[in-house]
Structures are given as structure tokens and as C-alpha cells.
Amino acid sequence: MRAMILAAGRGERMRPLTDHTPKPLLPVAGRPLIEHHLARLAQAGYQDVVINLAHLGAKIRQHLKDGSTWGLRLWYSPETEALETGGGILQALPLLGPDPFLVINGDVWTDHPLTPPTLPDNDLAHLILVDNPPHHPTGDFHEHQGRIQADGTPRLTFAGIGWYRPALFAHSQPGRFPLAPLLRTAMHQGRVGGQHHRGIWEDVGTVARLQALNARFGHSPQDWSPPPDTG
């Protein structure tokens, strides 16, 4: 099974940090956020990881190189403009192959092990949901006995971690589009499973949240400097 890290976003809410450093290279506990993902993916047994690139993408590629530092093979899917989640995954499908694959947002931090689930033959997706954070109190989806529903209460927040079959994108056209409408359609068809992760999960979407997460690990921005620009 292959994995994909979504790393193409501009990170507007993280400015001015992201004016010169792409969001996935911002520090958590003394090393770039995306390195935490790579280490966890390697530990979970993944070998091939696709990373989509747009804003300052060359810096990500220069820093991570071929992935051998983590025992991985990295593949890059460059985008001339960020294609949103759905469009970015669709463009990367040739690199992800015909089997189910994992996609994780590049701007979250979690202790979820990322171990691949067993997808029933009819399922198109398996999503990880988490407790609603303060900045998203209304949640996204409802989980009941391992099934994810677009409607219903209580609602939980989509963690930006999911396993998908390529067939989820069978009727999609290339270009910029979100993932959520595809998931809701599949949910109405009863073809989405998932689970409620009760461990650590943080959406590192603002400077304040990045600072709070680093404080949790006893780090401050002064403990870290950006990766050198080798380009």
C-alpha cells in the first residue's frame, strides 16, 4: 500500500512564516512537521510515499530528496497551482497505483499509527475522525458502529487521514476540486467506513496552534532554524 502527503497548500494563515518556508517544513518538536509523517509512515510499513507540491515545492523536494533517510521511496506530484484535496489526489493517481492508498494532510500532527485498515470490498473510503477542536466545534461527519455518515449526531471532525480506493475518483475530471463532495456521495451510498481516534491530533493551521503544539513538547521557535536553501 502506498501513501500520499498533501503538501501543496499556500498556508495563508501561517504567514509570514510561510512566505519563505513551506508549511510542511515548519518545526514541531525541533524538526519539520512532514518528517514526523515520514517517520510514522515508515514505522507503519509503508515504502512508497507520494507528496504533492505547489507553493515553495522545490524546497520540500530539496530537503526530503529521495526519502532514503527514512527508509522510504518518495515520489513527487508537482502542481502549477494548488488543486485542492480532490484535484491533487486525482492527479497523483498514476503514482498511487490501483490498490487502496492512504492520504494524510501535511498540516496535522497526530499519534495515530497509520496502520492500514481492512477495507470491505464495497467500501470506497475509510476515514479517521477526532473530537471537535475549539476552532471547529460543529464537526464534519457522524460515526456509528464503524460506519461514517454525512448526517446524524453527534458529529466529529475529519482528521485529514483516510484510505481510499481509486474508484472513488472514477467520475472526476482533472482540475481543482475538493474531496468532501465525493466522500458525501459515497457515504449516502453506504460505502464509507472509519473510526474515532481518541489520541493526539492537532491541526497545525495557524501560527498560534504551531506555537501551542511546540510548547506541548517543550520547544520554542528559538530551538530551530529552517532547512538550508540548497537550490
Phi and psi restraints in degrees (value plus and minus 20) as a CYANA .aco file:
   2 ARG   PHI    -120.0   -80.0
   2 ARG   PSI     145.6   185.6
   3 ALA   PHI    -151.6  -111.6
   3 ALA   PSI     137.5   177.5
   4 MET   PHI    -153.0  -113.0
   4 MET   PSI     116.0   156.0
   5 ILE   PHI    -128.8   -88.8
   5 ILE   PSI     105.0   145.0
   6 LEU   PHI    -102.6   -62.6
   6 LEU   PSI      92.6   132.6
   7 ALA   PHI    -154.3  -114.3
   7 ALA   PSI       1.3    41.3
   8 ALA   PHI    -115.1   -75.1
   8 ALA   PSI     -27.2    12.8
   9 GLY   PHI     -86.8   -46.8
   9 GLY   PSI     133.6   173.6
  10 ARG   PHI     -97.5   -57.5
  10 ARG   PSI     -50.6   -10.6
  11 GLY   PHI      50.6    90.6
  11 GLY   PSI      26.6    66.6
  12 GLU   PHI     -77.9   -37.9
  12 GLU   PSI     -59.1   -19.1
  13 ARG   PHI     -93.6   -53.6
  13 ARG   PSI     -28.5    11.5
  14 MET   PHI    -119.6   -79.6
  14 MET   PSI     -18.7    21.3
  15 ARG   PHI     -85.2   -45.2
  15 ARG   PSI     126.1   166.1
  16 PRO   PHI    -107.9   -67.9
  16 PRO   PSI     -19.2    20.8
  17 LEU   PHI     -77.3   -37.3
  17 LEU   PSI     -59.0   -19.0
  18 THR   PHI    -107.8   -67.8
  18 THR   PSI     -14.9    25.1
  19 ASP   PHI     -86.5   -46.5
  19 ASP   PSI     -50.9   -10.9
  20 HIS   PHI    -146.5  -106.5
  20 HIS   PSI     -33.8     6.2
  21 THR   PHI    -145.7  -105.7
  21 THR   PSI     102.3   142.3
  22 PRO   PHI     -82.0   -42.0
  22 PRO   PSI     126.5   166.5
  23 LYS   PHI     -73.4   -33.4
  23 LYS   PSI     -61.2   -21.2
  24 PRO   PHI     -83.8   -43.8
  24 PRO   PSI     -35.5     4.5
  25 LEU   PHI    -117.5   -77.5
  25 LEU   PSI     -16.9    23.1
  26 LEU   PHI     -90.5   -50.5
  26 LEU   PSI     132.9   172.9
  27 PRO   PHI    -105.5   -65.5
  27 PRO   PSI     119.9   159.9
  28 VAL   PHI    -152.9  -112.9
  28 VAL   PSI     100.0   140.0
  29 ALA   PHI      35.7    75.7
  29 ALA   PSI      19.2    59.2
  30 GLY   PHI      68.5   108.5
  30 GLY   PSI     -17.8    22.2
  31 ARG   PHI    -166.1  -126.1
  31 ARG   PSI     137.9   177.9
  32 PRO   PHI     -74.8   -34.8
  32 PRO   PSI     121.7   161.7
  33 LEU   PHI     -72.6   -32.6
  33 LEU   PSI     -63.6   -23.6
  34 ILE   PHI     -85.9   -45.9
  34 ILE   PSI     -45.1    -5.1
  35 GLU   PHI     -86.8   -46.8
  35 GLU   PSI     -52.1   -12.1
  36 HIS   PHI     -82.0   -42.0
  36 HIS   PSI     -62.1   -22.1
  37 HIS   PHI     -80.9   -40.9
  37 HIS   PSI     -67.4   -27.4
  38 LEU   PHI     -82.9   -42.9
  38 LEU   PSI     -61.6   -21.6
  39 ALA   PHI     -83.4   -43.4
  39 ALA   PSI     -61.6   -21.6
  40 ARG   PHI     -90.0   -50.0
  40 ARG   PSI     -57.6   -17.6
  41 LEU   PHI     -83.7   -43.7
  41 LEU   PSI     -62.6   -22.6
  42 ALA   PHI     -82.8   -42.8
  42 ALA   PSI     -61.3   -21.3
  43 GLN   PHI     -84.8   -44.8
  43 GLN   PSI     -51.2   -11.2
  44 ALA   PHI    -101.0   -61.0
  44 ALA   PSI     -25.1    14.9
  45 GLY   PHI      81.4   121.4
  45 GLY   PSI     -16.6    23.4
  46 TYR   PHI     -92.5   -52.5
  46 TYR   PSI     129.5   169.5
  47 GLN   PHI    -140.1  -100.1
  47 GLN   PSI     -52.2   -12.2
  48 ASP   PHI    -136.7   -96.7
  48 ASP   PSI     107.5   147.5
  49 VAL   PHI    -150.0  -110.0
  49 VAL   PSI     107.9   147.9
  50 VAL   PHI    -118.1   -78.1
  50 VAL   PSI     117.4   157.4
  51 ILE   PHI    -147.3  -107.3
  51 ILE   PSI     103.0   143.0
  52 ASN   PHI    -106.9   -66.9
  52 ASN   PSI     127.4   167.4
  53 LEU   PHI    -152.4  -112.4
  53 LEU   PSI     120.8   160.8
  54 ALA   PHI    -166.7  -126.7
  54 ALA   PSI    -112.1   -72.1
  55 HIS   PHI     -81.0   -41.0
  55 HIS   PSI      99.9   139.9
  56 LEU   PHI      33.3    73.3
  56 LEU   PSI      11.4    51.4
  57 GLY   PHI     -80.8   -40.8
  57 GLY   PSI     -51.3   -11.3
  58 ALA   PHI     -81.7   -41.7
  58 ALA   PSI     -52.5   -12.5
  59 LYS   PHI     -88.4   -48.4
  59 LYS   PSI     -55.7   -15.7
  60 ILE   PHI     -85.5   -45.5
  60 ILE   PSI     -66.6   -26.6
  61 ARG   PHI     -83.1   -43.1
  61 ARG   PSI     -61.8   -21.8
  62 GLN   PHI     -83.2   -43.2
  62 GLN   PSI     -56.1   -16.1
  63 HIS   PHI     -97.2   -57.2
  63 HIS   PSI     -62.2   -22.2
  64 LEU   PHI    -107.0   -67.0
  64 LEU   PSI     -46.3    -6.3
  65 LYS   PHI      34.9    74.9
  65 LYS   PSI    -150.0  -110.0
  66 ASP   PHI    -110.8   -70.8
  66 ASP   PSI     -21.1    18.9
  67 GLY   PHI      66.9   106.9
  67 GLY   PSI     -20.9    19.1
  68 SER   PHI     -84.0   -44.0
  68 SER   PSI     -43.4    -3.4
  69 THR   PHI     -77.0   -37.0
  69 THR   PSI     -51.1   -11.1
  70 TRP   PHI    -125.7   -85.7
  70 TRP   PSI     -10.7    29.3
  71 GLY   PHI      52.5    92.5
  71 GLY   PSI       7.3    47.3
  72 LEU   PHI    -139.3   -99.3
  72 LEU   PSI     143.8   183.8
  73 ARG   PHI    -129.1   -89.1
  73 ARG   PSI     100.9   140.9
  74 LEU   PHI    -120.5   -80.5
  74 LEU   PSI     119.6   159.6
  75 TRP   PHI    -144.8  -104.8
  75 TRP   PSI     120.2   160.2
  76 TYR   PHI    -134.8   -94.8
  76 TYR   PSI     119.5   159.5
  77 SER   PHI    -141.5  -101.5
  77 SER   PSI      68.8   108.8
  78 PRO   PHI     -93.2   -53.2
  78 PRO   PSI     123.2   163.2
  79 GLU   PHI    -143.9  -103.9
  79 GLU   PSI     112.9   152.9
  80 THR   PHI     -87.7   -47.7
  80 THR   PSI     -49.8    -9.8
  81 GLU   PHI    -162.1  -122.1
  81 GLU   PSI     131.5   171.5
  82 ALA   PHI     -80.0   -40.0
  82 ALA   PSI     107.7   147.7
  83 LEU   PHI    -115.2   -75.2
  83 LEU   PSI      -8.3    31.7
  84 GLU   PHI      43.0    83.0
  84 GLU   PSI     156.9   196.9
  85 THR   PHI     -82.8   -42.8
  85 THR   PSI     -70.7   -30.7
  86 GLY   PHI     -83.3   -43.3
  86 GLY   PSI     -68.5   -28.5
  87 GLY   PHI     -84.5   -44.5
  87 GLY   PSI     -57.2   -17.2
  88 GLY   PHI     -86.0   -46.0
  88 GLY   PSI     -61.1   -21.1
  89 ILE   PHI     -86.8   -46.8
  89 ILE   PSI     -64.5   -24.5
  90 LEU   PHI     -77.2   -37.2
  90 LEU   PSI     -65.2   -25.2
  91 GLN   PHI     -82.9   -42.9
  91 GLN   PSI     -52.0   -12.0
  92 ALA   PHI    -106.0   -66.0
  92 ALA   PSI     -24.6    15.4
  93 LEU   PHI     -73.5   -33.5
  93 LEU   PSI     -59.9   -19.9
  94 PRO   PHI     -79.6   -39.6
  94 PRO   PSI     -47.6    -7.6
  95 LEU   PHI    -103.9   -63.9
  95 LEU   PSI     -41.9    -1.9
  96 LEU   PHI    -108.0   -68.0
  96 LEU   PSI     -40.5    -0.5
  97 GLY   PHI      65.4   105.4
  97 GLY   PSI    -197.5  -157.5
  98 PRO   PHI    -104.8   -64.8
  98 PRO   PSI     -30.1     9.9
  99 ASP   PHI    -113.7   -73.7
  99 ASP   PSI     146.6   186.6
 100 PRO   PHI     -76.4   -36.4
 100 PRO   PSI     128.9   168.9
 101 PHE   PHI    -161.8  -121.8
 101 PHE   PSI     138.1   178.1
 102 LEU   PHI    -113.8   -73.8
 102 LEU   PSI     121.1   161.1
 103 VAL   PHI    -147.1  -107.1
 103 VAL   PSI     112.6   152.6
 104 ILE   PHI    -151.8  -111.8
 104 ILE   PSI     116.4   156.4
 105 ASN   PHI     -84.0   -44.0
 105 ASN   PSI     119.5   159.5
 106 GLY   PHI     -96.3   -56.3
 106 GLY   PSI     -28.4    11.6
 107 ASP   PHI    -133.2   -93.2
 107 ASP   PSI      10.6    50.6
 108 VAL   PHI    -141.2  -101.2
 108 VAL   PSI     135.7   175.7
 109 TRP   PHI    -144.8  -104.8
 109 TRP   PSI     112.5   152.5
 110 THR   PHI    -171.1  -131.1
 110 THR   PSI     136.7   176.7
 111 ASP   PHI    -119.7   -79.7
 111 ASP   PSI     -10.0    30.0
 112 HIS   PHI     -80.0   -40.0
 112 HIS   PSI     114.9   154.9
 113 PRO   PHI     -91.2   -51.2
 113 PRO   PSI     -34.7     5.3
 114 LEU   PHI      44.0    84.0
 114 LEU   PSI       1.1    41.1
 115 THR   PHI     -86.7   -46.7
 115 THR   PSI     109.9   149.9
 116 PRO   PHI     -81.4   -41.4
 116 PRO   PSI     114.1   154.1
 117 PRO   PHI    -102.4   -62.4
 117 PRO   PSI     151.1   191.1
 118 THR   PHI    -114.6   -74.6
 118 THR   PSI      93.3   133.3
 119 LEU   PHI    -105.9   -65.9
 119 LEU   PSI     104.4   144.4
 120 PRO   PHI     -75.1   -35.1
 120 PRO   PSI     130.5   170.5
 121 ASP   PHI     -75.3   -35.3
 121 ASP   PSI     -52.6   -12.6
 122 ASN   PHI    -108.1   -68.1
 122 ASN   PSI     -30.4     9.6
 123 ASP   PHI     -99.0   -59.0
 123 ASP   PSI     122.8   162.8
 124 LEU   PHI    -121.0   -81.0
 124 LEU   PSI     -37.4     2.6
 125 ALA   PHI    -177.0  -137.0
 125 ALA   PSI     136.4   176.4
 126 HIS   PHI    -156.6  -116.6
 126 HIS   PSI      96.1   136.1
 127 LEU   PHI    -130.0   -90.0
 127 LEU   PSI     128.8   168.8
 128 ILE   PHI    -121.2   -81.2
 128 ILE   PSI     105.5   145.5
 129 LEU   PHI    -132.1   -92.1
 129 LEU   PSI     133.1   173.1
 130 VAL   PHI    -154.5  -114.5
 130 VAL   PSI     146.9   186.9
 131 ASP   PHI     -77.9   -37.9
 131 ASP   PSI     126.8   166.8
 132 ASN   PHI     -87.8   -47.8
 132 ASN   PSI     104.5   144.5
 133 PRO   PHI     -95.6   -55.6
 133 PRO   PSI     144.9   184.9
 134 PRO   PHI     -76.2   -36.2
 134 PRO   PSI     -53.1   -13.1
 135 HIS   PHI    -103.5   -63.5
 135 HIS   PSI     -22.4    17.6
 136 HIS   PHI    -163.4  -123.4
 136 HIS   PSI      44.2    84.2
 137 PRO   PHI     -90.9   -50.9
 137 PRO   PSI     -39.1     0.9
 138 THR   PHI    -109.1   -69.1
 138 THR   PSI     -29.9    10.1
 139 GLY   PHI      51.6    91.6
 139 GLY   PSI    -192.7  -152.7
 140 ASP   PHI    -145.2  -105.2
 140 ASP   PSI     -71.0   -31.0
 141 PHE   PHI    -157.2  -117.2
 141 PHE   PSI     147.0   187.0
 142 HIS   PHI    -129.5   -89.5
 142 HIS   PSI     116.0   156.0
 143 GLU   PHI    -132.5   -92.5
 143 GLU   PSI     111.6   151.6
 144 HIS   PHI    -163.7  -123.7
 144 HIS   PSI      95.3   135.3
 145 GLN   PHI      31.0    71.0
 145 GLN   PSI      25.0    65.0
 146 GLY   PHI      60.6   100.6
 146 GLY   PSI     -13.7    26.3
 147 ARG   PHI    -133.9   -93.9
 147 ARG   PSI     121.8   161.8
 148 ILE   PHI    -126.0   -86.0
 148 ILE   PSI     110.7   150.7
 149 GLN   PHI    -143.1  -103.1
 149 GLN   PSI     124.8   164.8
 150 ALA   PHI     -90.7   -50.7
 150 ALA   PSI     -48.2    -8.2
 151 ASP   PHI    -138.2   -98.2
 151 ASP   PSI     147.2   187.2
 152 GLY   PHI      90.5   130.5
 152 GLY   PSI     141.4   181.4
 153 THR   PHI    -153.3  -113.3
 153 THR   PSI     134.4   174.4
 154 PRO   PHI     -92.2   -52.2
 154 PRO   PSI     139.2   179.2
 155 ARG   PHI    -126.0   -86.0
 155 ARG   PSI     123.9   163.9
 156 LEU   PHI    -137.9   -97.9
 156 LEU   PSI     148.5   188.5
 157 THR   PHI    -116.2   -76.2
 157 THR   PSI     113.4   153.4
 158 PHE   PHI     -87.6   -47.6
 158 PHE   PSI     108.1   148.1
 159 ALA   PHI    -101.6   -61.6
 159 ALA   PSI     -23.4    16.6
 160 GLY   PHI      54.3    94.3
 160 GLY   PSI       4.7    44.7
 161 ILE   PHI    -149.9  -109.9
 161 ILE   PSI     101.1   141.1
 162 GLY   PHI    -177.7  -137.7
 162 GLY   PSI     133.0   173.0
 163 TRP   PHI    -129.2   -89.2
 163 TRP   PSI     114.9   154.9
 164 TYR   PHI    -153.3  -113.3
 164 TYR   PSI     128.3   168.3
 165 ARG   PHI    -111.1   -71.1
 165 ARG   PSI     124.4   164.4
 166 PRO   PHI     -74.9   -34.9
 166 PRO   PSI     -47.1    -7.1
 167 ALA   PHI     -82.2   -42.2
 167 ALA   PSI     -39.9     0.1
 168 LEU   PHI     -79.3   -39.3
 168 LEU   PSI     -46.4    -6.4
 169 PHE   PHI    -125.3   -85.3
 169 PHE   PSI      -5.8    34.2
 170 ALA   PHI     -78.7   -38.7
 170 ALA   PSI     -52.1   -12.1
 171 HIS   PHI    -127.3   -87.3
 171 HIS   PSI      -5.4    34.6
 172 SER   PHI    -108.7   -68.7
 172 SER   PSI     129.3   169.3
 173 GLN   PHI    -127.9   -87.9
 173 GLN   PSI     126.0   166.0
 174 PRO   PHI     -76.9   -36.9
 174 PRO   PSI     126.6   166.6
 175 GLY   PHI     113.6   153.6
 175 GLY   PSI    -188.6  -148.6
 176 ARG   PHI    -109.1   -69.1
 176 ARG   PSI     100.0   140.0
 177 PHE   PHI    -180.4  -140.4
 177 PHE   PSI     133.5   173.5
 178 PRO   PHI    -102.1   -62.1
 178 PRO   PSI     142.9   182.9
 179 LEU   PHI    -104.2   -64.2
 179 LEU   PSI     -52.7   -12.7
 180 ALA   PHI     -74.1   -34.1
 180 ALA   PSI     -64.1   -24.1
 181 PRO   PHI     -79.8   -39.8
 181 PRO   PSI     -56.3   -16.3
 182 LEU   PHI     -84.7   -44.7
 182 LEU   PSI     -60.9   -20.9
 183 LEU   PHI     -86.1   -46.1
 183 LEU   PSI     -61.7   -21.7
 184 ARG   PHI     -84.2   -44.2
 184 ARG   PSI     -59.0   -19.0
 185 THR   PHI     -81.7   -41.7
 185 THR   PSI     -65.3   -25.3
 186 ALA   PHI     -85.1   -45.1
 186 ALA   PSI     -55.6   -15.6
 187 MET   PHI     -84.0   -44.0
 187 MET   PSI     -62.9   -22.9
 188 HIS   PHI     -84.7   -44.7
 188 HIS   PSI     -41.7    -1.7
 189 GLN   PHI    -109.0   -69.0
 189 GLN   PSI     -21.0    19.0
 190 GLY   PHI      51.9    91.9
 190 GLY   PSI      11.8    51.8
 191 ARG   PHI    -138.1   -98.1
 191 ARG   PSI       5.7    45.7
 192 VAL   PHI    -149.8  -109.8
 192 VAL   PSI     103.3   143.3
 193 GLY   PHI    -126.2   -86.2
 193 GLY   PSI     159.9   199.9
 194 GLY   PHI     149.0   189.0
 194 GLY   PSI    -192.7  -152.7
 195 GLN   PHI    -172.8  -132.8
 195 GLN   PSI     139.8   179.8
 196 HIS   PHI    -116.7   -76.7
 196 HIS   PSI      92.3   132.3
 197 HIS   PHI    -108.2   -68.2
 197 HIS   PSI     102.3   142.3
 198 ARG   PHI    -123.8   -83.8
 198 ARG   PSI      -9.8    30.2
 199 GLY   PHI    -107.6   -67.6
 199 GLY   PSI    -174.2  -134.2
 200 ILE   PHI    -100.3   -60.3
 200 ILE   PSI     112.7   152.7
 201 TRP   PHI    -172.2  -132.2
 201 TRP   PSI     109.8   149.8
 202 GLU   PHI    -155.5  -115.5
 202 GLU   PSI     113.2   153.2
 203 ASP   PHI    -109.0   -69.0
 203 ASP   PSI      89.0   129.0
 204 VAL   PHI    -109.7   -69.7
 204 VAL   PSI      45.1    85.1
 205 GLY   PHI    -120.3   -80.3
 205 GLY   PSI     -28.7    11.3
 206 THR   PHI    -157.6  -117.6
 206 THR   PSI     143.3   183.3
 207 VAL   PHI     -80.2   -40.2
 207 VAL   PSI     -60.5   -20.5
 208 ALA   PHI     -82.7   -42.7
 208 ALA   PSI     -61.7   -21.7
 209 ARG   PHI     -88.9   -48.9
 209 ARG   PSI     -56.3   -16.3
 210 LEU   PHI     -82.6   -42.6
 210 LEU   PSI     -64.1   -24.1
 211 GLN   PHI     -84.4   -44.4
 211 GLN   PSI     -60.8   -20.8
 212 ALA   PHI     -85.2   -45.2
 212 ALA   PSI     -60.1   -20.1
 213 LEU   PHI     -86.0   -46.0
 213 LEU   PSI     -61.9   -21.9
 214 ASN   PHI     -85.6   -45.6
 214 ASN   PSI     -57.3   -17.3
 215 ALA   PHI     -82.4   -42.4
 215 ALA   PSI     -53.4   -13.4
 216 ARG   PHI     -80.9   -40.9
 216 ARG   PSI     -51.0   -11.0
 217 PHE   PHI    -118.0   -78.0
 217 PHE   PSI     -13.3    26.7
 218 GLY   PHI      55.4    95.4
 218 GLY   PSI       6.8    46.8
 219 HIS   PHI    -136.3   -96.3
 219 HIS   PSI     138.8   178.8
 220 SER   PHI    -155.2  -115.2
 220 SER   PSI     144.0   184.0
 221 PRO   PHI     -76.4   -36.4
 221 PRO   PSI     -46.9    -6.9
 222 GLN   PHI     -88.9   -48.9
 222 GLN   PSI     -34.2     5.8
 223 ASP   PHI    -101.8   -61.8
 223 ASP   PSI     -20.8    19.2
 224 TRP   PHI    -165.1  -125.1
 224 TRP   PSI     127.8   167.8
 225 SER   PHI    -149.2  -109.2
 225 SER   PSI     130.1   170.1
 226 PRO   PHI     -80.7   -40.7
 226 PRO   PSI     133.8   173.8
 227 PRO   PHI     -77.6   -37.6
 227 PRO   PSI     124.5   164.5
 228 PRO   PHI     -85.6   -45.6
 228 PRO   PSI     128.8   168.8
 229 ASP   PHI    -103.8   -63.8
 229 ASP   PSI      83.1   123.1
 230 THR   PHI    -113.6   -73.6
 230 THR   PSI     -16.1    23.9
